[in-house]
Amino acid sequence: GYNQIPLVGLGNLMAIIAVLIYLAMGIYAVFVLFKRNFSQSANPLIHKLFSFCILFYLIGLSVSSNIFILIGSTMAERFLFTPSLAFCIVIAFALTKAPLLSPRRGEDKNTLLPFGKVGMGFVFIILVLYSYKTFSRNKDWESNLTLFARGVEDCPNSYRTNTTFAWESVLAGEKETDKEKKKIHLQNAVTYYQKGLAMYDKVEADWYNYGVSNSNLGKVDEAVK
């Protein structure tokens, strides 16, 4: 992921805001957890549920936050798989309790429908959008080359996506028999190794394969350099 999300210090305004929000969430969750008496206007169940979900989210995220232990990576979808369960619980609760979304009786008065019409419409929209996104994403997984070709589009400032796409281009270029296609792959390798090395230049294999790519293109002087 480096440096798709730019590295900043605690003097950065957005970093300060984020820290304050997380602290406020944590303080609220712990306070509610140990609170015994709620005002008559407050619903203890809602507060307790929110408290549980916030703590579940924060504890789940803490493992990959690089605050308590350094894990060598700054961003990944998998880091949120477990913490996101807290969001699912809150959304499910909202769909059953919020006005216009709450459960209602069927026409025979004995059948309890899961949501009102607005709630069902909301669920339907989410289902359609995410189904489309899942389907459209599948084509990116045709090969490692297509996967990282999309990666450099979505994360152009990531060292990992650039150098990995460059490496896959090297492999594709060495296998390709068509001269024009071979040249395109190898030129991509050179271009994206240059981008990756401009972000982080401490990996020897990147320099070596950058040189190999130039050599395969006939740029001997550049390869030696």
Solvent accessible surface area in square Angstrom, and as a share of the most:
residue,aa,sasa,rsa
1,G,21,0.20
2,Y,97,0.37
3,N,48,0.25
4,Q,43,0.19
5,I,115,0.58
6,P,88,0.55
7,L,148,0.73
8,V,79,0.46
9,G,49,0.47
10,L,136,0.68
11,G,75,0.72
12,N,54,0.28
13,L,125,0.62
14,M,136,0.61
15,A,22,0.17
16,I,72,0.37
17,I,69,0.35
18,A,45,0.35
19,V,69,0.39
20,L,107,0.53
21,I,91,0.46
22,Y,86,0.33
23,L,101,0.50
24,A,61,0.47
25,M,53,0.24
26,G,16,0.16
27,I,120,0.61
28,Y,71,0.27
29,A,0,0.00
30,V,71,0.41
31,F,123,0.51
32,V,4,0.02
33,L,85,0.42
34,F,141,0.59
35,K,64,0.27
36,R,209,0.76
37,N,123,0.63
38,F,43,0.18
39,S,71,0.46
40,Q,191,0.85
41,S,114,0.74
42,A,29,0.22
43,N,71,0.37
44,P,63,0.40
45,L,107,0.53
46,I,60,0.30
47,H,56,0.25
48,K,74,0.31
49,L,34,0.17
50,F,74,0.31
51,S,1,0.00
52,F,105,0.44
53,C,4,0.02
54,I,31,0.15
55,L,38,0.19
56,F,57,0.24
57,Y,25,0.09
58,L,37,0.18
59,I,118,0.60
60,G,20,0.20
61,L,34,0.17
62,S,29,0.19
63,V,98,0.56
64,S,17,0.11
65,S,36,0.23
66,N,45,0.23
67,I,135,0.69
68,F,151,0.63
69,I,102,0.52
70,L,155,0.77
71,I,64,0.33
72,G,73,0.70
73,S,28,0.18
74,T,88,0.51
75,M,67,0.30
76,A,26,0.20
77,E,143,0.64
78,R,151,0.55
79,F,37,0.15
80,L,83,0.41
81,F,144,0.60
82,T,83,0.48
83,P,2,0.01
84,S,41,0.27
85,L,89,0.44
86,A,4,0.03
87,F,117,0.49
88,C,74,0.45
89,I,51,0.26
90,V,45,0.26
91,I,84,0.43
92,A,54,0.42
93,F,34,0.14
94,A,42,0.32
95,L,15,0.08
96,T,44,0.26
97,K,125,0.53
98,A,31,0.24
99,P,116,0.73
100,L,135,0.67
101,L,28,0.14
102,S,47,0.30
103,P,54,0.34
104,R,103,0.37
105,R,140,0.51
106,G,10,0.10
107,E,177,0.79
108,D,86,0.44
109,K,147,0.62
110,N,128,0.66
111,T,65,0.38
112,L,106,0.53
113,L,52,0.26
114,P,78,0.49
115,F,36,0.15
116,G,6,0.06
117,K,163,0.69
118,V,83,0.47
119,G,0,0.00
120,M,96,0.43
121,G,31,0.30
122,F,93,0.39
123,V,48,0.28
124,F,130,0.54
125,I,102,0.52
126,I,64,0.32
127,L,112,0.56
128,V,72,0.41
129,L,111,0.55
130,Y,150,0.57
131,S,59,0.38
132,Y,148,0.56
133,K,121,0.51
134,T,89,0.52
135,F,157,0.66
136,S,25,0.16
137,R,91,0.33
138,N,89,0.46
139,K,132,0.56
140,D,12,0.06
141,W,157,0.55
142,E,144,0.65
143,S,51,0.33
144,N,87,0.45
145,L,43,0.21
146,T,45,0.26
147,L,26,0.13
148,F,48,0.20
149,A,32,0.25
150,R,79,0.29
151,G,15,0.15
152,V,12,0.07
153,E,123,0.55
154,D,78,0.40
155,C,32,0.19
156,P,52,0.33
157,N,79,0.41
158,S,2,0.02
159,Y,39,0.15
160,R,140,0.51
161,T,20,0.11
162,N,0,0.00
163,T,11,0.07
164,T,35,0.20
165,F,14,0.06
166,A,0,0.00
167,W,101,0.35
168,E,24,0.11
169,S,0,0.00
170,V,2,0.01
171,L,54,0.27
172,A,22,0.17
173,G,0,0.00
174,E,93,0.42
175,K,160,0.68
176,E,47,0.21
177,T,128,0.74
178,D,63,0.32
179,K,170,0.72
180,E,119,0.54
181,K,113,0.48
182,K,64,0.27
183,K,120,0.51
184,I,103,0.52
185,H,36,0.16
186,L,4,0.02
187,Q,69,0.31
188,N,43,0.22
189,A,0,0.00
190,V,5,0.03
191,T,51,0.30
192,Y,45,0.17
193,Y,2,0.01
194,Q,92,0.41
195,K,77,0.33
196,G,0,0.00
197,L,14,0.07
198,A,91,0.71
199,M,51,0.23
200,Y,94,0.36
201,D,63,0.32
202,K,142,0.60
203,V,52,0.30
204,E,137,0.62
205,A,56,0.44
206,D,12,0.06
207,W,128,0.45
208,Y,156,0.59
209,N,22,0.11
210,Y,35,0.13
211,G,16,0.15
212,V,38,0.22
213,S,0,0.00
214,N,4,0.02
215,S,58,0.38
216,N,69,0.36
217,L,39,0.20
218,G,54,0.52
219,K,86,0.36
220,V,95,0.54
221,D,120,0.62
222,E,83,0.37
223,A,27,0.21
224,V,124,0.71
225,K,196,0.83
